[in-house]
Amino acid sequence: MSIEYNIYCDESCHLENDGISVMILGAIKCSIEQRKRISKEIKAIITRHNLPTNFEIKWTKVSKTKLPFYLELINYFFNTPELSFRGLIIPDKSKLNHTQYNNTHDDFCYKMYFYLINAMLENSNKYNVYLDIKDTQGSQKVQKLEEVLANANYDFDRDMIQKIQQVHSHEVEHLQLADLIIGALGYVNRGLETSSSKLEIITRIQKLSGFSLKKNTLLSAKKFNLFVWNAR
């Protein structure tokens, strides 16, 4: 029986000349059937911690006062079987040679989205993919990403890849949860240690996932999956 899923994608440290070596992409997956329930439960966590109803979950907002809230969100992710995460880590952007491969850095980002998303797909199911909107110029590349994913999966009738669409992260709780986990991956892979609260969140993710957050996991790791992409 076919199941329809939503995949919510975001990225961190993706700019070419931001002075940061690491780049992270990540995606949260859940079924259409469970989408509204999960959104409602995340909102309930926000309310329970006396935060505004429109509060946006972001790694950059992690602080000592909000630590219990963010730890509860991490616990919620790992305790909710209907949610899964896949992350893609590029350890060193300085090694990228876009000219050699006739790419722009933007082209490269969308190629990495292909590697991120494609491993989350199963031929028997249907998928809607949502990318956090970065600018107004991305629609053509989103269309190309949809085409390449469909072709790679012999989905010429677009029965499997239903749509790929850009959305605003502040409107989608699932995307905000992805931002939180991606932020943790970026922090640990940059070797940062300036925030004890962020380190505590990383420790919680390491404990619940069983992974260091710096290495590949097996492709069969469905709940929490990591792929480290190294330039040649």
C-alpha positions in Angstrom: 0.0 0.0 0.0 1.4 3.4 -1.0 2.1 6.0 1.6 2.3 9.8 0.9 5.1 11.6 2.7 6.3 15.2 3.1 10.0 15.9 3.1 11.1 19.3 4.6 14.5 20.5 3.6 16.8 23.2 4.9 20.5 24.1 4.8 23.1 25.9 7.0 26.4 27.6 6.1 25.5 27.2 2.5 26.9 30.5 1.2 30.1 30.2 -0.9 32.2 32.9 0.8 30.8 33.1 4.3 34.2 32.2 5.9 32.8 28.9 7.2 34.3 25.7 6.0 31.4 23.3 6.8 28.1 23.2 4.9 25.1 21.2 6.1 21.8 20.1 4.4 19.1 18.2 6.2 15.6 17.0 5.9 12.7 15.8 8.1 10.3 13.2 6.7 6.8 12.4 8.0 3.6 11.0 6.4 0.8 13.3 5.2 -1.5 11.4 7.6 0.6 12.4 10.6 1.6 15.9 9.5 -1.1 17.9 11.3 -0.9 15.9 14.5 2.9 16.5 14.7 2.5 20.2 14.0 -0.1 20.4 16.8 2.1 18.6 19.2 5.1 20.8 18.5 2.9 23.9 19.0 1.8 22.3 22.4 5.5 22.1 23.4 5.9 25.8 22.5 2.9 26.7 24.6 4.0 24.5 27.5 7.2 26.5 27.8 5.3 29.8 27.8 6.7 31.0 24.4 4.6 33.0 22.0 2.3 30.9 19.8 4.1 32.2 16.7 7.6 31.4 18.1 10.0 30.2 15.4 12.3 27.3 16.4 15.8 28.1 15.3 19.3 26.9 16.2 20.4 30.5 16.5 17.8 31.1 19.2 19.2 28.4 21.5 20.0 29.9 24.9 20.3 28.9 28.5 16.8 30.1 29.3 15.3 28.2 26.4 17.4 25.0 26.9 14.6 22.9 28.5 12.3 23.8 25.5 14.9 22.8 22.9 15.8 19.6 24.8 12.1 18.6 24.9 11.9 19.1 21.1 14.9 16.8 20.6 13.3 14.2 22.9 10.0 14.6 20.9 11.8 13.9 17.6 13.4 10.7 18.8 10.3 9.6 20.6 8.1 10.1 17.6 8.4 7.1 15.2 6.6 8.9 12.4 9.5 11.4 12.1 12.9 10.7 10.5 15.9 12.8 9.6 18.7 12.7 7.0 21.6 15.0 7.0 24.3 15.7 4.5 27.6 17.1 5.7 30.2 18.8 3.4 33.2 19.2 5.8 35.3 21.6 3.7 33.7 24.0 1.1 37.2 25.4 0.3 38.0 22.1 -1.6 35.1 22.6 -4.0 36.2 23.4 -7.6 33.0 24.6 -9.4 34.9 25.8 -12.5 36.3 22.3 -13.1 32.8 20.8 -13.1 31.2 23.8 -15.0 29.0 24.6 -11.9 28.1 27.6 -9.9 27.9 27.3 -6.1 24.2 27.5 -6.4 24.1 24.6 -8.9 26.2 22.6 -6.4 23.7 23.2 -3.6 20.9 21.8 -5.7 23.0 18.8 -6.6 23.6 18.2 -2.9 19.8 18.4 -2.4 19.5 15.5 -4.9 21.9 13.3 -2.8 20.0 14.3 0.3 16.5 13.6 -0.9 17.1 10.7 -3.3 18.2 8.3 -0.5 14.9 9.0 1.4 12.7 7.9 -1.5 11.1 4.5 -2.0 9.5 3.6 -5.3 6.2 2.4 -3.8 5.4 5.7 -2.0 4.5 9.3 -3.0 6.4 12.4 -1.9 5.9 16.1 -1.6 9.2 18.0 -1.0 9.4 21.4 0.6 12.5 23.6 0.5 13.1 26.6 2.7 12.9 29.6 0.4 16.2 31.5 0.2 15.5 34.0 -2.6 13.1 34.7 -5.5 15.4 33.1 -8.1 15.2 29.5 -7.0 12.0 28.4 -8.8 13.8 27.3 -12.0 16.4 25.3 -10.0 13.6 23.7 -7.9 11.9 22.6 -11.2 15.2 21.1 -12.4 15.7 19.3 -9.1 12.2 17.8 -9.4 13.0 16.7 -13.0 16.3 15.1 -12.0 14.8 13.2 -9.0 11.9 12.0 -11.1 14.2 10.8 -13.9 16.6 9.0 -11.5 13.6 7.1 -10.1 12.0 6.4 -13.5 9.1 8.5 -12.3 8.2 9.8 -15.8 4.5 10.2 -14.9 5.3 12.1 -11.7 3.4 9.6 -9.7 6.1 9.3 -7.1 7.4 12.9 -6.9 4.2 14.8 -6.5 5.8 18.2 -6.2 8.8 20.2 -5.0 7.9 23.6 -3.6 9.6 26.5 -1.8 8.0 27.5 1.5 8.8 30.0 4.3 10.3 28.2 7.4 8.4 30.4 9.9 5.2 28.9 8.7 6.2 25.2 9.0 7.1 23.6 12.3 8.6 20.5 10.7 11.0 22.7 8.8 12.0 24.5 12.0 12.7 21.2 13.6 15.0 20.4 10.7 16.8 23.7 11.2 17.4 22.8 14.9 19.1 19.5 14.1 21.0 20.9 11.1 22.3 23.7 13.4 23.6 21.0 15.8 25.3 19.2 13.0 27.0 22.4 11.8 28.1 23.3 15.3 29.7 20.0 16.2 31.4 19.6 12.7 32.8 23.1 13.0 34.3 22.2 16.4 32.6 25.0 18.2 32.3 25.0 22.0 31.2 28.6 22.9 27.7 27.7 24.1 27.1 25.2 26.9 23.5 25.1 26.0 24.2 24.1 22.4 26.7 21.5 23.5 24.0 20.0 25.8 21.7 19.7 22.9 24.4 18.1 20.8 25.1 15.6 23.6 21.4 14.7 23.8 21.3 14.1 20.0 24.4 12.0 20.2 23.0 9.9 23.1 19.6 9.3 21.5 20.9 8.7 18.0 24.0 6.7 19.1 26.1 8.6 16.5 29.0 11.0 16.8 27.4 13.4 14.2 30.7 13.5 12.3 30.6 10.3 10.4 28.5 8.4 7.8 25.8 6.2 9.2 24.7 3.1 7.4 22.1 3.9 4.6 19.8 1.5 6.5 19.7 3.9 9.5 16.2 5.2 8.8 15.4 7.3 11.9 18.6 9.3 11.9 20.8 9.1 8.8 24.0 11.0 7.9 26.0 11.2 4.8 29.4 12.9 4.8 30.2 14.2 1.2 33.9 14.8 0.6 35.2 16.7 -2.5 37.7 14.7 -4.6 
